[in-house]
Amino acid sequence: MTDKLFKASQDEEAITASIEDLLRDKIGMSGGWLSFSDYMNYVLYEPEFGYYNNRSEKFGIRGDFITAPELSPVFAKAISNELIPMLSEMKNPKIIEFGAGSGILAKNILKNLLEHKSLDIEYKILEVSAVLRERQKKNLNKYRSMISWLDNLPSQPFEGVILANEVLDAMPVNRFVKKKK
């Protein structure tokens, strides 16, 4: 019964095979082992076959999961209500969102913030997935004049807020670190 619930498409099978081949090659080139963070980085972010870079649907009813912003604008409204008093006290407020997914959270936050006319906001998105960045640009077209995309963390201090919704679990990490003493 369960084999029918989670049947992978031919495209998904091909992506999986490509990632497996890549991992075998990387393990072979590194002497038979691969750190957990490197493994996670390849599986999630490899430019062609990584989960967040391949063309398969990720979010929503046709995707693998649904996040709160995809379900309802209420989540963005709650965040906006907290942001408005904070941002109002800043001279040049910026919002930096890590891993904006489809861009729906940014879209709804900006919609809510624009209703508060005294705010002049600069919204930045740090997105490592080229595929998701394309999707964000489509979904956020109405707000493009307020948004820019970053390739790296800002090198200079900034005044503002950092948002990261459902992204920490998608950041490659080291599980163990061996230090010489």
N, C-alpha and C positions, 0 to 999 in steps of 0.2 A: 504493500500500500504506500509506504513512504517513498519508494522509488519513483512513483508517479507525481508526488508533490513537488519534488525539487529536481526535475529533469532539466539539465542544462541544454541550451540551444547549441547548434553546430558552431556558431560564432564564439560562444562562451567556452566550448570545448577547445577550440583552436587557440583562444587567448590563454587558457590554462596550460595547454601544451607548450606554448611559446614561453610562458613564464617559467615552467619547469625546466625547459632547455636552457634558458638564461641562467637560472639558479645553479644548474649542474655545471655550466661553464664557469661561472663566478667562483663556485666552490673549488673546482679543479684548478683555477688560476691562483687561488689563494692558499694552496697547500692542503686542501681537504676540509676547510672550515669557513664559516661565515658568521660574523657577529649578528646578533639579533637585530640591531638597528639597521645594518646593511640589508638584511633579509627583508625587514619591514619596508625599508625605503624602495627596494626593487619591486616588491609585490604591490605596493600602493602607488608608487610614483614613477616607475620606469616609463620613459616618454611615449612608447607606443602601446605597451601591453599592461602597464600598471593599472590597478583598479580605478583610480581617479583620473587616469589619462585615456583609457580606452573609451570607445563611443557608446558603450552600453548605458542604458538608463539606470541612474542611481537612486533618485528620490521619487517619492510619490507612489501612486497605486501600481504603476508599471515597473517601479524600481525595486531595489532590495530593502529599502527602509524609508520611513517617513519621520521627519523631525517636526518639532512643535511649530516652527514658522510655516511649514508646508501645510499644516492642518488648518490653521486659523491665523488671522491678523492680530488676534488678542495678545499673543506672546510679544509681538513687536510693540503693541500699544503699551503693555506693561513696562517694557524696557524703556520706551520713549518717555513715559511718565517719570521714570527715575532719572533719565538723562537730562531732561529740560532744566531742572533747577541747577544741576551741576554745570552744564555747558553755559548756562546764562551768566555764571560767575567768571567765566574765562574770557580773555581778550580775543584770542584767535583759536577757538576750539576746533579740535580735529577728532574724528572717530577713525580708528584703525580696526578693521575686522579681519581676523585670521580665518582663512578657509571659509569663504562666504557661500559655498555650495552653489545652489541655483541662483542666489542673489535675492531671494524673496524676503529674507529678514531685512537686508539693506533697503530694499524697495519700500517696505512697510514702515520702517523707522524713518526714512527720509520723508515719506508722505506725511507722517505724524509731525515731524519736526518742522516741515514747511508750513503747517497750520499755525505754528508758533512763530509768527513773522519776524520777531526781533532777533532770531537766531541766524547767524551766518556761519554755516557749517562746511567744513571740508571733510569729505568721507573718503577714506583710503581703504583699499582691499589688498591684503597680502594673500595671493592665491598662487600656489605652485603648479596647479593643473591647468595646462593650456586649454583643454576641453571645457573645464568648468569656467575658466575665464571668458571664453567665447559665449557660453550660456549666460553668464552674468551680464555681459555687455548687451546681449539681446534683451534680457529681462529688465535691465536698468536704463534702457535707452532714454527714457523721459528725464532721467536725472544725471545724464552724462556730464553736464557742465559742473556738477558738484563732486564728481567721483574721479579718482585716479587709482591706477593699479600699481602696486609695488612689487618689485622682484626680491627685495630684501627688507629687513627691519630698517627703520630710519637710523641714520648714523648720528643725527643731532637730537638733542632733547626736544620734546614737543609737549604742548599743553593739550590734554584731551583725555579720551577714554579708549581703552582697548576692549573689543568684544571678541569672544571665541565661543561660539555655540556648537556643541557636538564636534569639537575638533581635537581636543587633547588626546583622545584615544586613537587618532590617526597621525600622531606625530611619532616618528621613529625614536626609540629610546634605547639606552643601554641597560640591560637587565643586571649585568655584573660588570664591575670595573676593577681591574687588577692594577694595583699601584706598587711600584718598587719602593722599598723603605731602606 
